[in-house]
Amino acid sequence: DLLPDYYRVDYTNSNPGFYKKENYEHNGKPVYKKPKLEEYLYFNKVDKWAVGVKWTSNDVNAERLTMKEDGHEKPTSGAWQVQKTGFDFEKIDVTITEYSPKYPTYYEVKNTGSDGLEGFYEKLPESENYKAFPVFTNRPTVGTKYLLYLHLTGEWRISLGTSPIDGTLYAKSSQKGLPSPELSKGWNVWKDTWKASNNLTVVAINH
């Protein structure tokens, strides 16, 4: 069977992890990577699916989560082990699901803090994607034009542009490595310093 483009990984006391298939393999299986972050889901050298930060490493400390059983064609839900310290592991239950991000035509940025960021952000043509991910803009008739996009550092940002020159930053997701902005459980806004916002949310408009 063909492996999917994304996997979602869930386990106790951890935010969901989303891993996108890369265009290369390790040990005969595709490597998956969190968007813009150096964290991988991969088939390791002893034929077990693992989550770690160095998918080419022989160092056991690079793997923080490993499937108990070996030889599976794809990562599956069930018993995995999480690394505690050194070679000390704890068994946990992990849920693995195939995932496919579906980007709407619009996101609504709701912001009761009234920083001017609120409004409907429209998806730009695919030719204007930023590093393989879609970009959205508020297209104002008056006022400032903002972009909503996934930055190279892994957070979704609302700013004036994607380059350092025009990229004055006003808001960013509190979680990194998410394939779409509505998945973030919180946002930070700039007010002389970065502060967690109770006012700003991003919602997909699916019509």
C-alpha positions as CSV (number, residue, x, y, z in Angstrom):
1,D,0.0,0.0,0.0
2,L,1.1,3.5,-0.7
3,L,1.9,5.5,2.5
4,P,-0.1,8.7,3.1
5,D,1.3,12.2,2.7
6,Y,0.8,12.9,6.5
7,Y,0.5,11.1,9.7
8,R,-0.9,12.4,13.0
9,V,0.7,11.0,16.2
10,D,-1.2,11.3,19.5
11,Y,-0.3,10.0,23.0
12,T,-0.9,11.0,26.6
13,N,0.4,14.4,27.9
14,S,1.5,15.5,24.5
15,N,0.1,17.8,21.8
16,P,-0.7,16.0,18.5
17,G,2.3,15.7,16.1
18,F,1.8,16.1,12.4
19,Y,4.4,14.6,10.1
20,K,4.6,15.3,6.3
21,K,6.2,12.8,3.9
22,E,9.5,13.9,2.5
23,N,10.9,13.0,-0.9
24,Y,13.6,10.6,0.5
25,E,13.7,7.3,2.4
26,H,15.6,5.7,5.3
27,N,15.9,2.0,5.6
28,G,13.6,1.5,2.7
29,K,10.7,3.5,4.0
30,P,9.7,7.2,3.5
31,V,10.8,9.7,6.1
32,Y,8.2,12.0,7.6
33,K,9.0,15.4,9.1
34,K,7.2,18.0,11.2
35,P,6.6,21.1,9.0
36,K,9.7,23.3,9.2
37,L,11.1,21.5,12.3
38,E,13.9,19.0,12.8
39,E,11.7,16.2,14.2
40,Y,11.0,13.0,12.2
41,L,8.9,9.9,11.9
42,Y,11.0,7.2,10.2
43,F,11.9,3.5,10.0
44,N,15.0,3.1,12.1
45,K,18.0,0.8,11.6
46,V,16.4,-2.0,13.7
47,D,13.3,-2.0,11.5
48,K,11.1,-0.1,14.0
49,W,9.1,3.1,13.4
50,A,10.4,5.9,15.6
51,V,10.0,9.6,16.3
52,G,13.2,11.5,16.8
53,V,15.4,14.4,15.9
54,K,18.2,12.6,14.0
55,W,16.7,10.1,11.6
56,T,20.2,9.1,10.3
57,S,21.8,8.7,13.7
58,N,22.9,5.5,15.4
59,D,22.5,7.3,18.7
60,V,19.6,5.8,20.7
61,N,19.2,9.3,22.4
62,A,18.1,10.7,19.1
63,E,14.8,8.6,19.4
64,R,12.3,9.7,22.0
65,L,9.5,7.4,20.8
66,T,9.8,4.0,19.3
67,M,7.2,1.4,18.2
68,K,7.5,-1.8,20.3
69,E,7.1,-4.2,17.4
70,D,9.4,-4.3,14.4
71,G,9.0,-5.0,10.7
72,H,5.7,-3.1,10.1
73,E,5.2,-1.6,6.7
74,K,3.7,1.5,8.2
75,P,3.5,3.0,11.7
76,T,0.5,1.7,13.6
77,S,-1.4,2.5,16.8
78,G,-0.8,0.5,19.9
79,A,2.2,-0.1,22.2
80,W,5.2,2.2,21.7
81,Q,7.9,3.1,24.1
82,V,9.0,6.5,25.2
83,Q,12.6,7.2,26.2
84,K,13.0,8.5,29.8
85,T,16.7,8.6,30.4
86,G,19.5,6.7,28.6
87,F,18.2,3.2,27.9
88,D,15.3,3.5,30.3
89,F,12.0,3.3,28.4
90,E,8.3,3.4,29.4
91,K,5.5,1.7,27.5
92,I,2.8,4.0,26.3
93,D,-0.3,3.8,24.0
94,V,0.1,5.8,20.8
95,T,-2.6,6.5,18.2
96,I,-1.4,6.8,14.6
97,T,-3.9,8.2,12.0
98,E,-3.5,9.2,8.4
99,Y,-4.0,12.9,8.0
100,S,-4.7,15.2,5.1
101,P,-4.7,19.0,5.6
102,K,-7.5,20.7,3.8
103,Y,-7.0,24.4,3.3
104,P,-10.1,26.5,3.0
105,T,-10.5,29.4,0.7
106,Y,-10.7,31.7,3.7
107,Y,-9.5,31.9,7.3
108,E,-11.2,34.3,9.7
109,V,-8.8,36.0,12.1
110,K,-10.9,37.0,15.2
111,N,-9.2,39.5,17.4
112,T,-11.1,41.3,20.1
113,G,-7.9,43.1,21.0
114,S,-8.5,45.2,17.9
115,D,-5.0,45.3,16.7
116,G,-6.2,45.6,13.1
117,L,-5.3,42.0,12.3
118,E,-8.9,40.7,12.3
119,G,-10.8,39.9,9.1
120,F,-11.0,37.3,6.4
121,Y,-7.8,36.0,4.9
122,E,-8.1,34.6,1.3
123,K,-5.9,31.8,0.0
124,L,-3.5,33.0,-2.7
125,P,-2.8,31.1,-5.9
126,E,-0.6,28.0,-5.5
127,S,2.1,29.9,-7.5
128,E,2.4,32.2,-4.5
129,N,2.9,29.4,-1.9
130,Y,5.7,30.1,0.6
131,K,8.1,27.1,0.8
132,A,5.4,24.6,-0.3
133,F,2.7,25.9,2.1
134,P,-0.2,28.1,1.2
135,V,-0.3,31.8,1.9
136,F,-3.4,33.8,2.9
137,T,-4.0,37.6,2.7
138,N,-6.7,39.9,4.1
139,R,-7.0,42.0,0.9
140,P,-8.1,45.1,2.7
141,T,-10.0,47.9,0.8
142,V,-8.5,50.3,3.3
143,G,-5.8,49.8,5.9
144,T,-2.9,47.4,6.0
145,K,-2.4,44.3,4.0
146,Y,-1.3,41.3,6.1
147,L,-0.1,37.8,5.2
148,L,-0.9,34.6,7.1
149,Y,1.7,31.9,6.4
150,L,3.9,29.2,7.8
151,H,7.4,30.6,8.6
152,L,10.7,28.7,8.3
153,T,10.9,28.6,12.1
154,G,7.8,26.5,12.2
155,E,5.1,28.9,13.5
156,W,2.3,30.4,11.6
157,R,2.7,34.1,11.4
158,I,0.7,37.2,10.6
159,S,3.0,39.9,9.2
160,L,3.5,42.3,6.4
161,G,5.4,39.9,4.3
162,T,7.5,36.7,4.2
163,S,11.0,38.3,3.8
164,P,13.1,39.8,6.6
165,I,12.9,43.2,4.8
166,D,9.1,43.5,4.7
167,G,8.3,40.9,7.4
168,T,7.3,43.0,10.3
169,L,5.7,40.5,12.6
170,Y,2.5,41.1,14.6
171,A,1.3,37.7,15.7
172,K,2.5,34.1,15.7
173,S,1.1,30.7,16.7
174,S,2.2,29.4,20.1
175,Q,2.8,25.9,18.7
176,K,5.2,25.0,16.0
177,G,5.2,22.4,13.3
178,L,1.5,22.5,12.5
179,P,0.4,22.1,8.9
180,S,-2.5,24.6,9.2
181,P,-3.0,27.6,11.5
182,E,-6.3,26.7,13.1
183,L,-4.6,23.7,14.8
184,S,-2.7,26.0,17.1
185,K,-4.1,26.1,20.7
186,G,-2.9,29.7,21.2
187,W,-1.4,32.8,19.7
188,N,1.2,35.3,20.7
189,V,1.0,39.0,19.8
190,W,3.6,41.7,19.8
191,K,3.1,44.5,22.2
192,D,6.6,45.9,22.8
193,T,7.3,42.2,23.7
194,W,5.7,38.9,22.9
195,K,2.6,38.2,25.0
196,A,0.1,35.3,25.0
197,S,-3.2,36.5,23.6
198,N,-6.6,35.5,24.9
199,N,-8.2,37.5,22.1
200,L,-6.8,36.2,18.8
201,T,-8.1,33.0,17.1
202,V,-7.9,31.7,13.6
203,V,-10.9,29.8,12.2
204,A,-11.3,28.0,8.9
205,I,-14.3,29.1,6.8
206,N,-15.4,26.0,4.9
207,H,-17.9,27.5,2.5
